[in-house]
Amino acid sequence: MPAHKARKYKWRIKHAHATVTTLPVCNGESLSGHQPADKPGSIPKYNIADRRIISIIQTGIKLGYQKQNRKLAATSVNLIHFYKAIPEPMADTPTQGSIWRQNLVLFKGKHYVISATSGKGKTTLLNMVCGIRKDYRGDVFFDETNLRTLNDGAFAELRSKDISCLFQDLRLFPDLTAMENICLSPITAINEADILAMARKMGVQEHLQKPCRKLSLGQQQRIALIRSLSRPFQWLLLDEPFSHLDEFNAKLAMDLILETAERQQAGIIATALGHSGLFNDFQWLEL
């Protein structure tokens, strides 16, 4: 793409970073049971809004974020260090937990669950780690790199290769099928057969070719989880990952999460409204 056109899309890409790096793709493979586009990488004929969003995502991928900070490109994120960090909106609020305004280090390969009631900053903390929220005091480090030194491009690269997120609001395109939502970004750690196997384990295989707007919230949450697990990641961020699931499906989801994280030797940071037996093997942290 010519440089002048790349600049034209810069503002769009900046606001699409969170979406770009949370929607994996099946490396150009055709989608089972779906009428594919004319060629790999082309945009399906959906409504104008979805087509525009997909175009922005694909444009961002092609640009390669040439101006991004490359400090973490060839390194492993072995630890996440919170040093006296507190979100700006909470700066005047007294805190007594183990994270805000504390000196806390989380290690890759370990599993943590952050417990707090609504409004205490669970989602904000995860958004700080993945670069979506930057309005905080104190510091957050990946190993020795202060996140304040990373620009949007560097965070986009981190979210594409090192950090995978399951957002509380799921962030699915309603008019794309479940499989297309899983398979939208070109960076994936598994192939289509593995995705189908995950879908079978989670009981949503028969829904893969349905538009996400026709799925229940529980089915959508399982699709979003499969999407996050199909990514390469060193850290998996899960924001209330079982909020729409019954006990049976939550147990299936947790088994798949632990199996995938162990295979990738990744750390897990999950959030929860209260204590749950599903997180018995996690280290509990209070906000």
JOVEN-V515676 format. One record per residue. N is the residue number from 1. PHI is phi in whole degrees, 0 to 359 (none if undefined). PSI is psi in whole degrees, 0 to 359 (none if undefined). NEAR is the number of other ideal C-beta (glycine too) atoms within 10 Angstrom. Layout:
n=N phi=PHI psi=PSI near=NEAR
n=N phi=PHI psi=PSI near=NEAR
//
This chain:
n=1 phi=none psi=134 near=10
n=2 phi=301 psi=152 near=7
n=3 phi=300 psi=321 near=9
n=4 phi=294 psi=328 near=7
n=5 phi=285 psi=325 near=10
n=6 phi=300 psi=317 near=16
n=7 phi=296 psi=324 near=10
n=8 phi=301 psi=326 near=12
n=9 phi=267 psi=358 near=17
n=10 phi=304 psi=315 near=13
n=11 phi=294 psi=327 near=9
n=12 phi=293 psi=316 near=15
n=13 phi=296 psi=320 near=20
n=14 phi=304 psi=318 near=13
n=15 phi=276 psi=353 near=10
n=16 phi=258 psi=1 near=18
n=17 phi=304 psi=315 near=22
n=18 phi=298 psi=323 near=18
n=19 phi=285 psi=319 near=18
n=20 phi=305 psi=319 near=22
n=21 phi=260 psi=14 near=27
n=22 phi=235 psi=10 near=24
n=23 phi=235 psi=91 near=26
n=24 phi=286 psi=164 near=26
n=25 phi=228 psi=164 near=22
n=26 phi=266 psi=41 near=24
n=27 phi=52 psi=40 near=13
n=28 phi=79 psi=3 near=10
n=29 phi=289 psi=154 near=15
n=30 phi=290 psi=156 near=13
n=31 phi=263 psi=122 near=20
n=32 phi=303 psi=131 near=15
n=33 phi=79 psi=2 near=9
n=34 phi=243 psi=141 near=14
n=35 phi=289 psi=109 near=9
n=36 phi=288 psi=163 near=12
n=37 phi=291 psi=172 near=13
n=38 phi=300 psi=327 near=6
n=39 phi=209 psi=156 near=7
n=40 phi=303 psi=137 near=13
n=41 phi=89 psi=349 near=11
n=42 phi=282 psi=163 near=11
n=43 phi=268 psi=126 near=14
n=44 phi=299 psi=157 near=17
n=45 phi=274 psi=78 near=9
n=46 phi=252 psi=190 near=17
n=47 phi=294 psi=163 near=11
n=48 phi=300 psi=320 near=7
n=49 phi=297 psi=312 near=11
n=50 phi=295 psi=321 near=17
n=51 phi=297 psi=321 near=14
n=52 phi=294 psi=317 near=12
n=53 phi=298 psi=314 near=20
n=54 phi=297 psi=321 near=20
n=55 phi=299 psi=317 near=14
n=56 phi=298 psi=316 near=17
n=57 phi=299 psi=312 near=23
n=58 phi=294 psi=324 near=18
n=59 phi=297 psi=316 near=19
n=60 phi=298 psi=320 near=24
n=61 phi=296 psi=315 near=19
n=62 phi=295 psi=324 near=12
n=63 phi=296 psi=330 near=19
n=64 phi=74 psi=9 near=11
n=65 phi=50 psi=58 near=20
n=66 phi=299 psi=334 near=8
n=67 phi=266 psi=8 near=11
n=68 phi=287 psi=156 near=19
n=69 phi=286 psi=127 near=17
n=70 phi=258 psi=15 near=10
n=71 phi=305 psi=323 near=16
n=72 phi=259 psi=7 near=19
n=73 phi=300 psi=322 near=12
n=74 phi=246 psi=17 near=6
n=75 phi=244 psi=168 near=13
n=76 phi=254 psi=138 near=12
n=77 phi=273 psi=91 near=21
n=78 phi=277 psi=337 near=12
n=79 phi=209 psi=155 near=16
n=80 phi=239 psi=125 near=22
n=81 phi=241 psi=118 near=19
n=82 phi=262 psi=122 near=23
n=83 phi=237 psi=104 near=14
n=84 phi=53 psi=35 near=12
n=85 phi=279 psi=142 near=21
n=86 phi=204 psi=131 near=20
n=87 phi=298 psi=143 near=18
n=88 phi=306 psi=317 near=12
n=89 phi=296 psi=343 near=12
n=90 phi=253 psi=9 near=18
n=91 phi=300 psi=329 near=13
n=92 phi=260 psi=10 near=7
n=93 phi=262 psi=128 near=12
n=94 phi=298 psi=140 near=7
n=95 phi=230 psi=147 near=15
n=96 phi=228 psi=5 near=8
n=97 phi=277 psi=195 near=16
n=98 phi=258 psi=9 near=14
n=99 phi=238 psi=297 near=21
n=100 phi=297 psi=130 near=27
n=101 phi=66 psi=15 near=18
n=102 phi=253 psi=175 near=15
n=103 phi=250 psi=98 near=10
n=104 phi=233 psi=134 near=17
n=105 phi=240 psi=128 near=10
n=106 phi=251 psi=137 near=19
n=107 phi=250 psi=139 near=12
n=108 phi=303 psi=140 near=17
n=109 phi=92 psi=344 near=13
n=110 phi=265 psi=161 near=13
n=111 phi=241 psi=128 near=19
n=112 phi=233 psi=145 near=19
n=113 phi=232 psi=131 near=20
n=114 phi=257 psi=118 near=23
n=115 phi=252 psi=133 near=20
n=116 phi=190 psi=159 near=19
n=117 phi=284 psi=171 near=9
n=118 phi=299 psi=143 near=8
n=119 phi=87 psi=5 near=11
n=120 phi=267 psi=354 near=21
n=121 phi=105 psi=20 near=24
n=122 phi=297 psi=309 near=23
n=123 phi=295 psi=321 near=19
n=124 phi=301 psi=318 near=20
n=125 phi=299 psi=315 near=25
n=126 phi=296 psi=322 near=23
n=127 phi=292 psi=331 near=21
n=128 phi=294 psi=317 near=21
n=129 phi=296 psi=321 near=22
n=130 phi=265 psi=9 near=22
n=131 phi=85 psi=8 near=21
n=132 phi=280 psi=324 near=16
n=133 phi=250 psi=129 near=17
n=134 phi=235 psi=6 near=14
n=135 phi=268 psi=74 near=11
n=136 phi=217 psi=157 near=23
n=137 phi=264 psi=165 near=13
n=138 phi=79 psi=200 near=16
n=139 phi=219 psi=153 near=13
n=140 phi=231 psi=132 near=19
n=141 phi=240 psi=144 near=18
n=142 phi=258 psi=111 near=23
n=143 phi=53 psi=242 near=14
n=144 phi=260 psi=5 near=9
n=145 phi=266 psi=119 near=17
n=146 phi=286 psi=127 near=13
n=147 phi=298 psi=340 near=21
n=148 phi=293 psi=340 near=10
n=149 phi=273 psi=355 near=10
n=150 phi=264 psi=135 near=20
n=151 phi=270 psi=182 near=13
n=152 phi=298 psi=323 near=18
n=153 phi=295 psi=321 near=20
n=154 phi=294 psi=319 near=21
n=155 phi=295 psi=323 near=24
n=156 phi=298 psi=319 near=23
n=157 phi=293 psi=320 near=23
n=158 phi=300 psi=315 near=25
n=159 phi=291 psi=341 near=25
n=160 phi=274 psi=337 near=22
n=161 phi=230 psi=336 near=18
n=162 phi=241 psi=334 near=22
n=163 phi=232 psi=127 near=29
n=164 phi=241 psi=138 near=28
n=165 phi=236 psi=137 near=26
n=166 phi=252 psi=106 near=24
n=167 phi=279 psi=152 near=21
n=168 phi=297 psi=326 near=17
n=169 phi=270 psi=7 near=8
n=170 phi=71 psi=318 near=19
n=171 phi=58 psi=54 near=15
n=172 phi=258 psi=147 near=23
n=173 phi=278 psi=117 near=20
n=174 phi=295 psi=330 near=15
n=175 phi=267 psi=356 near=16
n=176 phi=269 psi=152 near=22
n=177 phi=291 psi=165 near=23
n=178 phi=302 psi=317 near=26
n=179 phi=294 psi=320 near=24
n=180 phi=294 psi=324 near=24
n=181 phi=296 psi=320 near=23
n=182 phi=294 psi=324 near=29
n=183 phi=250 psi=46 near=26
n=184 phi=263 psi=326 near=23
n=185 phi=265 psi=149 near=23
n=186 phi=281 psi=359 near=17
n=187 phi=253 psi=115 near=18
n=188 phi=216 psi=149 near=21
n=189 phi=265 psi=352 near=16
n=190 phi=222 psi=171 near=19
n=191 phi=257 psi=181 near=13
n=192 phi=296 psi=324 near=18
n=193 phi=298 psi=321 near=11
n=194 phi=293 psi=322 near=16
n=195 phi=296 psi=317 near=25
n=196 phi=298 psi=322 near=15
n=197 phi=295 psi=319 near=15
n=198 phi=298 psi=317 near=23
n=199 phi=298 psi=321 near=20
n=200 phi=297 psi=315 near=11
n=201 phi=299 psi=325 near=16
n=202 phi=268 psi=0 near=22
n=203 phi=72 psi=27 near=14
n=204 phi=237 psi=14 near=22
n=205 phi=302 psi=321 near=17
n=206 phi=288 psi=352 near=10
n=207 phi=255 psi=3 near=21
n=208 phi=297 psi=331 near=22
n=209 phi=261 psi=11 near=15
n=210 phi=265 psi=145 near=15
n=211 phi=300 psi=142 near=17
n=212 phi=298 psi=334 near=20
n=213 phi=294 psi=343 near=11
n=214 phi=266 psi=1 near=13
n=215 phi=263 psi=153 near=19
n=216 phi=289 psi=166 near=10
n=217 phi=299 psi=322 near=11
n=218 phi=296 psi=318 near=17
n=219 phi=294 psi=319 near=21
n=220 phi=298 psi=320 near=21
n=221 phi=294 psi=324 near=26
n=222 phi=291 psi=323 near=27
n=223 phi=295 psi=315 near=25
n=224 phi=297 psi=324 near=26
n=225 phi=294 psi=315 near=24
n=226 phi=301 psi=319 near=29
n=227 phi=301 psi=315 near=28
n=228 phi=291 psi=327 near=23
n=229 phi=280 psi=345 near=27
n=230 phi=279 psi=353 near=26
n=231 phi=275 psi=157 near=25
n=232 phi=284 psi=136 near=16
n=233 phi=203 psi=149 near=25
n=234 phi=259 psi=336 near=21
n=235 phi=227 psi=134 near=23
n=236 phi=247 psi=120 near=23
n=237 phi=255 psi=123 near=25
n=238 phi=235 psi=110 near=24
n=239 phi=264 psi=103 near=21
n=240 phi=45 psi=65 near=17
n=241 phi=291 psi=346 near=26
n=242 phi=242 psi=21 near=22
n=243 phi=296 psi=336 near=15
n=244 phi=246 psi=15 near=17
n=245 phi=247 psi=145 near=21
n=246 phi=283 psi=174 near=9
n=247 phi=300 psi=320 near=11
n=248 phi=296 psi=310 near=9
n=249 phi=289 psi=329 near=18
n=250 phi=296 psi=321 near=19
n=251 phi=294 psi=318 near=14
n=252 phi=300 psi=318 near=15
n=253 phi=296 psi=316 near=23
n=254 phi=296 psi=320 near=21
n=255 phi=300 psi=318 near=13
n=256 phi=291 psi=321 near=18
n=257 phi=299 psi=310 near=23
n=258 phi=294 psi=320 near=14
n=259 phi=298 psi=315 near=12
n=260 phi=289 psi=318 near=24
n=261 phi=296 psi=321 near=21
n=262 phi=295 psi=320 near=12
n=263 phi=297 psi=324 near=11
n=264 phi=266 psi=2 near=17
n=265 phi=53 psi=45 near=10
n=266 phi=258 psi=159 near=22
n=267 phi=271 psi=155 near=23
n=268 phi=233 psi=132 near=24
n=269 phi=237 psi=111 near=24
n=270 phi=246 psi=159 near=25
n=271 phi=240 psi=153 near=24
n=272 phi=208 psi=150 near=21
n=273 phi=286 psi=332 near=13
n=274 phi=201 psi=184 near=7
n=275 phi=287 psi=141 near=11
n=276 phi=217 psi=142 near=16
n=277 phi=297 psi=340 near=9
n=278 phi=297 psi=336 near=20
n=279 phi=255 psi=25 near=18
n=280 phi=300 psi=328 near=9
n=281 phi=268 psi=7 near=9
n=282 phi=264 psi=156 near=20
n=283 phi=275 psi=126 near=13
n=284 phi=272 psi=135 near=13
n=285 phi=233 psi=139 near=19
n=286 phi=253 psi=137 near=13
n=287 phi=277 psi=none near=20
//
